[in-house]
Amino acid sequence: MNDAQQSVDSSFQGFAFFTNYAHVLLLIAKTSDVRMRELASEIGITERAVQRIVEDLTASGYLSVTKEGRRNRYAVKADLSLRHPLAQHRSVGEFFQFINSKP
């Protein structure tokens, strides 16, 4: 386990409401040229896990990737529906608004 995972693990207790897929999507939406290593560190998972998630999100159309020099730039398709049957009446953009709103 790396230092980032240990720091996330030590501060996190119990269950999580959102999946690593949601966390990756949220962080990419905030910083379109974020590196896999930075995502992994922030979320507390391996770089390989982040790569699989980004591949899945790209293959399912939620992300598009363009190469800019040696960096990738990501774009989130905020108009797409969420996947779960209980939430598919909402878009990714609405999910972002919900997460970023204050009570």
Secondary structure, 3 states (H helix, E strand, C coil): CCHHHHHHHHHCCCCCCCCHHHHHHHHHHHCCCCCHHHHHHHHCCCHHHHHHHHHHHHHCCCEEEEEECCEEEEEECCCCECCCCCCCCCEHHHHHHHHHCCC
